[in-house]
Amino acid sequence: MLSLAGDDESSLTCRTYIFQDESHTLGNALKCIISRYEDVQFCGYTVPHPAEAKMHFRIQTYETPALEILKRGLKDLEKVCDHTVNLFESEVKEFCKS
Amino acid sequence: MPKRDKPLVLLEEFRVKNAPEDYGMADKKWNFKKFVKGFSIDIKRMENSEMEFDLIGIQPAFANAFRRLMLSEVPSMAIEKVMIKNNTSIIQDEVLAHRLGLIPLKADPRLFEYRPEDATEGTEFDTLEFTLKVKCTANTAQSKDSYRTEDLYINHSVYSSQIKWHPIGNQASVYKEADVGSVHDNILISKMRPGHELDLHLVAVKGIGKDHAKFSPVATASYRLLPEIKLTREVSGSQATLLQSCFSPGVIGLGPDGKAFVRDARYDTCSRNVYRYDEIKDAVILSRVRDHFIFNVESVGAMSPNIIFVEAVKILKDKCKSLLDELNKF
């Protein structure tokens, strides 16, 4: 599902991750979080070809390893989802009451 | 609700422009606490199959992710395989199979599993089986001189209500017939004449909209930004009625003194018709709120729209979780 492109020579702070079977749905949401982190120099994603179910995700940081940033991003996105579900469900309950 | 700074896009006569004090939402540093504080949901309308709600103070990337997930990654059940034992009607086998696939089913996809790709036989946990056996004959009982098809023939139209469910394994005790069949009884599948016959075996499985649109649980799932209209000067008399006619009904109200005021900008189409009239185009500022998303979700019938939205968000969460698990193995 997830593999590294051939940028092993460069330092740990620059990485392109390839997500199998992912698209703009995850790419853009994750980019939106990660590109706004303090230590991140650059973050972007691309779907290189529409017929291939692949998403390339690039992270460049000043100091923190890119992998750590990616993990943090995924955790934060998970938190966003949790909060959205909780808030939505409580609002639905409220709406049904009134 | 506390007052907040609304980021606006201004809809000017010849261009769309961000408000001058708005430096873009992407520039703010990420902070989960701030996100939670600024984010609110407001449900406007909720019926059996339709729903309208607002996500306020959210990034467009998240709103779009939720929309995309509802359309193409929330699962539903649909007829995937059609075994044709006999088809002497004029509709071709492949067209018939395609039509059957598009019939919305009531079965709740959360109670089923995905059928493994290499499976040849379906199990009670991942498959629903139906049959459709109809034969059209001449109506010999009819006495009166009528040329209406419903008097002349029996079974000249095949409807989705004629699809019969055949429980496999333990299914009969778990589900009721009313829980799994077609959402609508009156979907016309085919028209026939005496001698035409259909004898079909239908297999429904769980799938997602990415694979085929028939698996999409929503008819539409879309969002738009909340319109905001401001009047910059007093508009009255004939100008007020002209102003009113430039917007969708109910958007501009007229006071007892003939003065125009903005009653409710929410349902405006943002047509920019005002800019056609020189005498009033200086009186309004048209804009949209950039982080106020009005979602419209219309379910096909298997799940209610509020459940579809929750499922969509949960799918995004599960994606993150499984990717994190994978990364932690590195």
Boltz contact constraints between the chains, C-beta under 6 A:
constraints:
  - contact:
      token1: [A, 1]
      token2: [B, 326]
      max_distance: 6.0
  - contact:
      token1: [A, 2]
      token2: [B, 326]
      max_distance: 6.0
  - contact:
      token1: [A, 25]
      token2: [B, 65]
      max_distance: 6.0
  - contact:
      token1: [A, 25]
      token2: [B, 68]
      max_distance: 6.0
  - contact:
      token1: [A, 25]
      token2: [B, 69]
      max_distance: 6.0
  - contact:
      token1: [A, 26]
      token2: [B, 319]
      max_distance: 6.0
  - contact:
      token1: [A, 28]
      token2: [B, 61]
      max_distance: 6.0
  - contact:
      token1: [A, 29]
      token2: [B, 61]
      max_distance: 6.0
  - contact:
      token1: [A, 29]
      token2: [B, 62]
      max_distance: 6.0
  - contact:
      token1: [A, 29]
      token2: [B, 65]
      max_distance: 6.0
  - contact:
      token1: [A, 32]
      token2: [B, 59]
      max_distance: 6.0
  - contact:
      token1: [A, 32]
      token2: [B, 61]
      max_distance: 6.0
  - contact:
      token1: [A, 33]
      token2: [B, 30]
      max_distance: 6.0
  - contact:
      token1: [A, 36]
      token2: [B, 29]
      max_distance: 6.0
  - contact:
      token1: [A, 36]
      token2: [B, 30]
      max_distance: 6.0
  - contact:
      token1: [A, 37]
      token2: [B, 30]
      max_distance: 6.0
  - contact:
      token1: [A, 71]
      token2: [B, 327]
      max_distance: 6.0
  - contact:
      token1: [A, 74]
      token2: [B, 320]
      max_distance: 6.0
  - contact:
      token1: [A, 74]
      token2: [B, 323]
      max_distance: 6.0
  - contact:
      token1: [A, 74]
      token2: [B, 324]
      max_distance: 6.0
  - contact:
      token1: [A, 77]
      token2: [B, 320]
      max_distance: 6.0
  - contact:
      token1: [A, 78]
      token2: [B, 317]
      max_distance: 6.0
  - contact:
      token1: [A, 78]
      token2: [B, 320]
      max_distance: 6.0
  - contact:
      token1: [A, 79]
      token2: [B, 32]
      max_distance: 6.0
  - contact:
      token1: [A, 81]
      token2: [B, 313]
      max_distance: 6.0
  - contact:
      token1: [A, 81]
      token2: [B, 316]
      max_distance: 6.0
  - contact:
      token1: [A, 81]
      token2: [B, 317]
      max_distance: 6.0
  - contact:
      token1: [A, 83]
      token2: [B, 36]
      max_distance: 6.0
  - contact:
      token1: [A, 84]
      token2: [B, 313]
      max_distance: 6.0
  - contact:
      token1: [A, 85]
      token2: [B, 310]
      max_distance: 6.0
  - contact:
      token1: [A, 85]
      token2: [B, 313]
      max_distance: 6.0
  - contact:
      token1: [A, 87]
      token2: [B, 41]
      max_distance: 6.0
  - contact:
      token1: [A, 88]
      token2: [B, 41]
      max_distance: 6.0
  - contact:
      token1: [A, 91]
      token2: [B, 41]
      max_distance: 6.0
  - contact:
      token1: [A, 91]
      token2: [B, 43]
      max_distance: 6.0
  - contact:
      token1: [A, 92]
      token2: [B, 306]
      max_distance: 6.0
  - contact:
      token1: [A, 95]
      token2: [B, 43]
      max_distance: 6.0
  - contact:
      token1: [A, 95]
      token2: [B, 46]
      max_distance: 6.0
